[in-house]
């Protein structure tokens, strides 16, 4: 087998591996700048400005005709799409990340497909599907994911000293968080998951009135940028808070906007077109494993037995949920194209 044929055969998995590596870098960089005291809404606002600029050429050249089809109804849905998917979801994620750890926060992101399913069932977009084997496996995976999240939040267990260089590191003691901080962070991350789940449901409505991929995404980033600016100025209007320098914060903003929002969006969209909507979500647990190992090695973050146990439960539940979702009959109340967009959400497509 030639090199070209070999690359073609593994092009899809290599692309998804790249997505997870880029996401890992974003998680760790965000945690590093938040530890240094970066203001959440300035970080979010600048990131969305760059993301909007990055996506604008794609919208203009690929979907030029869609600009004339923008209606006031679509503008309203874009406003709520930006509010739920960027301002609220990303803002709550950053606050949750600041009060916990990168691995802890990444664990919660794997719950988003499950929470999206629960909310879409409540609003009757999805059905439980208990009459089919796929539906029953899907419910079992949902329960296992929730149990894993509760295990991570409520049970620590013994620490695993994986790297001897960090066992006696005095800086580790300053990284230990109080129960109140972890509880606050967990609530913020749950809010992030709920906001993201609402965002996926809103997207179904948005694509019905404005079926555009790049214009809708770019305008949603622009709406989120305006909203984040208003909220951020209301919270803290000091110039020092909003000033950018040639430092780690600027690198994080550019990296998150270009790679996490732009490159990941394109790679995931390509993979969905080639392999179907389930395919990208199957690789999500890789970023959790990468983040856990690298955060422990480079930042001295302790890994506990409870975290490992909860991680295994969430990953197992996620794969069971995805398998069940893939093997259940399609509901008649949702058109296939919209069902794909809703049932297999991948939060890294827009870079939460």
Number of C-alpha atoms within 10 A of each C-alpha: 6 7 8 8 10 10 12 11 11 10 13 20 14 13 17 22 17 15 26 25 17 20 29 25 20 23 27 21 20 25 23 19 21 19 13 11 11 17 17 21 26 22 24 23 27 20 22 29 19 22 28 25 15 17 22 17 15 16 21 14 10 13 14 13 12 17 13 7 12 16 11 9 11 19 18 11 20 28 19 21 28 27 23 24 29 31 28 23 26 25 24 23 27 27 21 26 25 25 23 23 23 26 26 24 26 24 27 23 22 25 23 24 24 26 21 25 25 18 16 20 13 12 10 12 18 21 17 18 19 13 9 14 13 22 22 19 23 29 22 16 25 26 17 22 30 18 16 27 24 13 19 24 17 14 15 16 14 12 12 12 16 14 12 9 10 18 13 10 10 10 12 14 12 7 15 14 12 11 10 10 15 21 16 16 25 24 15 24 29 23 18 29 28 19 25 28 28 20 23 25 23 19 24 20 16 21 18 11 16 21 17 18 15 22 25 25 23 24 20 26 31 23 22 29 26 19 19 26 18 14 15 20 15 9 11 14 13 9 9 8 17 18 8 14 9 7 9 14 20 16 15 22 24 17 22 29 27 22 20 26 26 21 21 25 22 15 18 23 16 15 19 18 11 11 11 14 23 19 20 27 21 17 17 24 22 18 23 25 18 17 27 24 16 17 22 19 16 11 16 21 22 23 21 16 15 20 26 19 17 24 26 16 21 28 23 17 27 28 20 22 27 24 18 22 22 18 15 19 13 16 13 11 11 15 10 12 10 15 18 17 17 25 22 25 23 27 21 20 20 23 24 23
